[in-house]
Amino acid sequence: MIREARSASPQALRPRLLALSSRGYILLELIIALSIFSIGVLGLARTLNASMEVANILNKEQRLRIGLRSFVEEIRRKPMAEMATTITDPVLEVTYTSTLEPVSLIMTRGGTLADMYNLKVIASYTVGAELREETVDVYVYKPAQK
């Protein structure tokens, strides 16, 4: 048997070698295809994670703006002595601060409207380690109580 294998010509062994080498190429192609597929899946997972983070930030900012609008509407209906205040919303982790400054507006007839006030509301919140602020300025007419 040993002599028969040695006596076989290289041309007779060639089909066997080609069959073995084609199997190796198939395995190599399979490994390359799986590597490319896994890189694509990892890229999609990272993109999905980033888009979820952005969606969460936008959702928080929308809730913050709704809270800011509600705070402004609530404060502007209070008496002047109670308009300058600070309230913290523990759910949103936002601090709303309002200040009141008198404003003198000159009317078209030349008179001065002295019962106008600038209500400034600042919403302070954090995103990650960054402190952010949203500001709203509203003119409020509060005539003197007689």
Backbone bond lengths (Angstrom), bond angles and torsions (degrees), N, CA, C in turn:
res aa  C-N    CA-C-N  psi(-1)  N-CA   C-N-CA  omega(-1)  CA-C   N-CA-C  phi
1 M - - - 1.426 - - 1.515 112.74 -
2 I 1.284 115.27 -40.88 1.455 118.52 -179.97 1.518 109.58 -65.09
3 R 1.321 115.68 -40.44 1.456 118.54 -179.77 1.525 110.87 -66.69
4 E 1.322 116.69 -31.99 1.453 118.87 -179.23 1.524 110.95 -69.87
5 A 1.330 116.95 -38.61 1.455 119.76 179.79 1.511 110.58 -67.58
6 R 1.349 115.79 -36.60 1.455 118.66 179.85 1.514 111.09 -72.59
7 S 1.264 115.58 -32.55 1.452 118.07 -176.34 1.525 112.06 -79.14
8 A 1.351 116.93 -11.04 1.455 118.54 179.63 1.524 109.27 -67.13
9 S 1.271 114.66 138.06 1.459 119.51 -177.37 1.535 110.33 -75.64
10 P 1.326 117.22 155.42 1.463 120.76 178.01 1.525 111.56 -61.13
11 Q 1.305 118.19 -28.05 1.456 120.99 178.68 1.522 111.23 -68.75
12 A 1.301 118.95 -29.20 1.457 122.50 178.69 1.529 110.61 -76.13
13 L 1.324 117.18 -31.26 1.471 121.21 179.69 1.531 112.19 -80.40
14 R 1.288 118.03 -18.42 1.461 122.55 -175.70 1.542 113.79 -56.57
15 P 1.321 121.44 -46.33 1.465 119.93 178.75 1.533 112.47 -60.39
16 R 1.334 116.96 -36.56 1.468 119.29 177.90 1.517 110.87 -66.07
17 L 1.314 117.77 -43.48 1.467 121.10 179.05 1.526 111.21 -64.63
18 L 1.308 117.67 -39.48 1.456 120.64 178.04 1.525 110.91 -64.74
19 A 1.312 117.17 -38.74 1.465 120.36 178.48 1.524 110.28 -65.38
20 L 1.332 117.41 -41.86 1.462 120.67 178.87 1.521 111.25 -67.96
21 S 1.311 117.96 -40.61 1.460 120.30 -178.97 1.524 111.22 -70.39
22 S 1.320 119.44 -33.21 1.462 120.24 177.76 1.525 110.48 -68.33
23 R 1.325 117.12 -33.72 1.464 119.56 175.11 1.529 110.25 -64.80
24 G 1.285 118.12 -38.86 1.456 121.93 177.69 1.515 111.88 -64.93
25 Y 1.338 117.05 -38.13 1.455 120.56 177.53 1.520 111.58 -67.66
26 I 1.303 117.36 -37.55 1.465 120.75 177.76 1.522 109.52 -63.14
27 L 1.327 117.05 -42.72 1.461 121.02 178.52 1.527 110.63 -64.02
28 L 1.312 116.68 -42.33 1.471 120.74 178.77 1.536 110.42 -64.03
29 E 1.332 117.49 -43.41 1.463 120.70 178.10 1.524 111.20 -63.21
30 L 1.311 117.17 -38.01 1.456 121.59 178.44 1.528 111.14 -65.16
31 I 1.308 117.30 -42.23 1.471 121.20 178.35 1.530 110.54 -64.41
32 I 1.319 117.56 -42.36 1.473 121.03 179.23 1.529 110.11 -64.97
33 A 1.336 117.59 -43.18 1.465 120.90 -179.91 1.525 111.00 -63.46
34 L 1.323 117.62 -43.26 1.465 120.48 178.31 1.526 111.48 -65.56
35 S 1.313 118.12 -35.53 1.467 121.13 177.34 1.528 110.72 -65.05
36 I 1.321 117.20 -45.42 1.465 120.70 178.81 1.527 110.41 -63.61
37 F 1.321 117.69 -42.41 1.459 121.80 178.66 1.531 111.00 -62.17
38 S 1.338 117.28 -43.19 1.470 119.80 -179.42 1.527 111.15 -66.93
39 I 1.310 118.64 -36.08 1.463 121.39 176.74 1.531 109.86 -64.56
40 G 1.324 116.60 -41.51 1.464 120.32 177.11 1.518 112.61 -63.58
41 V 1.323 117.37 -42.31 1.470 121.28 178.98 1.524 110.47 -65.42
42 L 1.328 118.13 -40.45 1.469 120.54 177.40 1.526 110.88 -63.66
43 G 1.320 117.58 -39.84 1.465 120.29 176.86 1.515 111.98 -62.80
44 L 1.323 117.02 -42.17 1.460 120.49 177.21 1.526 111.69 -64.32
45 A 1.322 116.96 -39.17 1.470 120.13 179.07 1.525 110.89 -65.01
46 R 1.318 117.34 -41.27 1.471 119.94 177.74 1.526 111.18 -64.60
47 T 1.322 116.53 -41.26 1.460 120.60 178.70 1.517 111.03 -63.79
48 L 1.317 116.76 -41.65 1.464 121.08 178.03 1.523 110.44 -63.14
49 N 1.316 117.76 -41.93 1.465 121.62 178.56 1.523 110.88 -62.84
50 A 1.320 117.48 -44.55 1.468 120.96 -179.83 1.523 110.83 -65.10
51 S 1.326 117.25 -40.95 1.464 119.30 -179.89 1.527 111.41 -68.36
52 M 1.314 118.25 -32.46 1.468 121.04 176.18 1.533 110.68 -67.53
53 E 1.325 117.58 -39.21 1.466 120.99 177.21 1.524 110.67 -63.67
54 V 1.318 117.37 -43.24 1.466 121.27 178.83 1.527 110.32 -64.59
55 A 1.325 117.35 -40.88 1.460 120.81 178.57 1.522 111.10 -63.17
56 N 1.327 117.32 -38.98 1.469 120.61 177.57 1.520 111.70 -65.51
57 I 1.332 117.21 -40.58 1.464 121.01 178.98 1.529 109.82 -65.40
58 L 1.327 117.37 -44.54 1.468 120.30 179.23 1.524 111.50 -64.36
59 N 1.320 116.85 -37.44 1.460 120.74 177.82 1.527 110.86 -64.63
60 K 1.340 116.51 -42.91 1.465 120.45 178.87 1.532 110.51 -64.58
61 E 1.333 117.89 -42.01 1.462 120.69 179.23 1.525 111.53 -65.31
62 Q 1.321 117.81 -36.10 1.462 120.59 177.39 1.528 110.55 -65.60
63 R 1.347 116.91 -44.47 1.462 119.95 177.08 1.525 110.91 -63.55
64 L 1.338 116.91 -35.14 1.465 121.28 177.98 1.524 110.43 -64.52
65 R 1.321 117.83 -43.93 1.473 120.77 -179.85 1.525 111.70 -66.13
66 I 1.317 117.30 -38.07 1.463 120.08 176.63 1.531 109.87 -64.80
67 G 1.340 116.75 -42.61 1.466 120.50 176.68 1.516 112.19 -63.77
68 L 1.329 116.58 -38.91 1.465 121.39 178.53 1.522 110.42 -64.46
69 R 1.309 117.38 -43.89 1.462 121.46 178.36 1.535 110.82 -62.47
70 S 1.329 116.78 -42.76 1.467 120.84 178.83 1.529 110.95 -64.53
71 F 1.346 116.31 -40.39 1.464 120.23 179.62 1.526 110.58 -63.60
72 V 1.329 116.96 -43.03 1.471 120.85 179.20 1.521 110.11 -61.67
73 E 1.319 117.60 -45.57 1.470 120.62 -179.40 1.529 111.29 -64.36
74 E 1.308 116.92 -37.15 1.466 120.33 179.63 1.525 111.51 -69.75
75 I 1.320 117.40 -44.34 1.471 122.18 -176.07 1.521 111.42 -69.98
76 R 1.313 118.72 -39.08 1.468 119.63 -175.27 1.527 113.09 -69.81
77 R 1.315 117.92 -13.98 1.466 120.91 177.78 1.533 112.40 -92.79
78 K 1.312 117.29 -6.94 1.462 120.82 179.83 1.521 110.64 -81.25
79 P 1.330 116.66 163.66 1.470 119.16 173.15 1.529 110.83 -64.62
80 M 1.333 115.58 157.68 1.468 120.29 -176.41 1.520 113.21 -56.79
81 A 1.296 118.52 -35.34 1.457 121.00 -177.56 1.529 111.93 -66.15
82 E 1.332 118.06 -24.31 1.465 121.74 -177.19 1.534 113.35 -103.44
83 M 1.333 117.40 4.17 1.467 119.68 -175.09 1.522 113.17 -77.30
84 A 1.310 118.36 -31.01 1.462 120.73 178.72 1.526 107.73 -88.33
85 T 1.343 115.99 106.10 1.460 120.26 -175.39 1.527 110.34 -152.72
86 T 1.328 115.48 171.84 1.458 122.71 176.18 1.525 108.05 -134.09
87 I 1.326 115.50 130.58 1.464 121.66 178.83 1.524 108.08 -132.72
88 T 1.336 115.49 139.49 1.460 121.20 177.47 1.522 109.45 -109.79
89 D 1.319 116.27 131.00 1.460 122.18 175.51 1.528 107.56 -98.69
90 P 1.343 118.14 107.27 1.463 119.57 -175.58 1.530 113.32 -71.07
91 V 1.319 118.01 -24.40 1.465 120.48 -179.57 1.534 110.17 -70.00
92 L 1.317 116.33 -47.75 1.461 121.12 -179.62 1.528 112.89 -87.36
93 E 1.328 116.35 -11.59 1.475 122.26 -175.56 1.523 110.21 57.79
94 V 1.352 114.63 50.61 1.465 122.86 -178.66 1.517 108.10 -126.04
95 T 1.337 116.19 140.38 1.459 121.99 174.53 1.518 108.15 -111.91
96 Y 1.340 115.45 121.47 1.466 121.88 178.05 1.518 108.33 -100.57
97 T 1.332 116.92 127.31 1.460 122.75 179.22 1.527 108.03 -125.67
98 S 1.340 115.88 129.53 1.465 119.68 179.08 1.516 110.06 -119.16
99 T 1.323 115.22 141.50 1.461 122.56 175.08 1.519 108.34 -129.19
100 L 1.316 115.51 154.63 1.462 121.43 -177.11 1.521 108.83 -128.35
101 E 1.337 116.71 127.44 1.460 122.03 179.38 1.523 108.79 -129.36
102 P 1.339 117.85 137.05 1.471 119.39 178.50 1.531 110.92 -71.47
103 V 1.320 115.36 145.53 1.462 122.07 179.47 1.530 107.46 -130.21
104 S 1.310 116.89 132.52 1.467 121.19 176.51 1.520 108.01 -105.15
105 L 1.316 115.84 115.98 1.458 120.76 178.76 1.516 109.38 -107.49
106 I 1.328 115.93 136.29 1.451 121.27 177.94 1.523 107.85 -93.60
107 M 1.318 115.74 124.47 1.462 121.35 -178.12 1.523 110.10 -81.18
108 T 1.320 117.28 171.00 1.469 121.72 -177.33 1.520 112.44 -65.81
109 R 1.313 118.78 -25.81 1.475 121.91 179.26 1.520 112.23 -86.51
110 G 1.327 116.80 -0.73 1.459 120.12 177.06 1.504 113.95 100.52
111 G 1.305 119.37 -11.41 1.460 122.26 178.57 1.523 111.15 -77.02
112 T 1.315 114.33 164.74 1.457 120.16 -179.60 1.529 109.41 -109.65
113 L 1.305 115.49 132.07 1.464 121.71 175.77 1.519 106.61 -94.42
114 A 1.320 115.97 101.37 1.466 120.37 -170.63 1.518 113.74 -93.23
115 D 1.309 119.76 -5.41 1.452 121.14 -176.65 1.528 112.66 -98.22
116 M 1.327 116.62 24.18 1.464 121.18 178.18 1.518 109.85 -98.67
117 Y 1.322 115.38 142.94 1.457 121.40 -179.37 1.527 109.34 -134.91
118 N 1.319 114.89 146.63 1.461 121.17 175.10 1.523 107.65 -96.11
119 L 1.321 116.60 112.11 1.456 122.51 176.51 1.522 107.42 -93.26
120 K 1.314 116.16 113.89 1.466 121.44 -179.43 1.515 108.02 -109.63
121 V 1.329 116.36 124.36 1.461 122.44 179.99 1.521 108.12 -118.44
122 I 1.338 115.55 129.27 1.461 122.11 179.17 1.523 107.91 -118.17
123 A 1.334 116.04 126.73 1.463 122.02 174.84 1.527 107.61 -105.06
124 S 1.333 117.04 117.49 1.462 122.04 -179.55 1.523 108.97 -107.39
125 Y 1.318 116.42 130.12 1.456 121.82 179.80 1.525 109.41 -150.80
126 T 1.308 116.32 166.60 1.459 120.71 -179.49 1.524 110.05 -117.56
127 V 1.318 114.87 141.71 1.454 122.82 171.79 1.519 105.77 -123.18
128 G 1.316 115.42 108.40 1.459 119.91 -173.57 1.515 108.48 68.88
129 A 1.309 117.28 -119.37 1.465 121.71 177.12 1.524 111.72 -106.11
130 E 1.328 116.91 3.25 1.462 122.05 -176.00 1.527 110.64 -96.09
131 L 1.343 116.54 129.84 1.460 122.58 176.39 1.527 108.48 -87.21
132 R 1.338 115.85 126.72 1.469 120.65 -179.94 1.515 109.60 -122.27
133 E 1.331 114.78 157.01 1.464 121.10 179.22 1.518 110.02 -137.81
134 E 1.322 115.42 140.40 1.456 123.21 171.21 1.527 106.57 -117.61
135 T 1.329 117.24 137.06 1.460 121.45 -175.64 1.525 110.16 -125.34
136 V 1.351 115.16 140.76 1.455 121.89 175.19 1.524 107.60 -131.18
137 D 1.330 116.41 131.09 1.464 122.49 174.57 1.521 108.27 -114.52
138 V 1.335 115.52 128.74 1.465 121.57 -179.32 1.521 108.22 -134.07
139 Y 1.331 117.55 133.57 1.459 121.09 172.33 1.521 108.40 -83.27
140 V 1.323 114.94 132.47 1.462 121.45 -178.45 1.522 107.60 -123.83
141 Y 1.316 116.04 132.74 1.457 121.29 176.61 1.528 108.45 -98.93
142 K 1.309 116.48 114.85 1.460 123.10 179.21 1.529 108.11 -125.98
143 P 1.324 117.69 94.27 1.472 118.76 179.40 1.517 110.20 -66.07
144 A 1.305 115.78 150.42 1.471 121.69 -179.73 1.525 109.36 -62.68
145 Q 1.312 115.66 133.79 1.461 121.80 178.28 1.512 108.92 -75.60
146 K 1.351 117.84 125.83 1.466 121.01 -178.96 1.495 110.38 -113.66
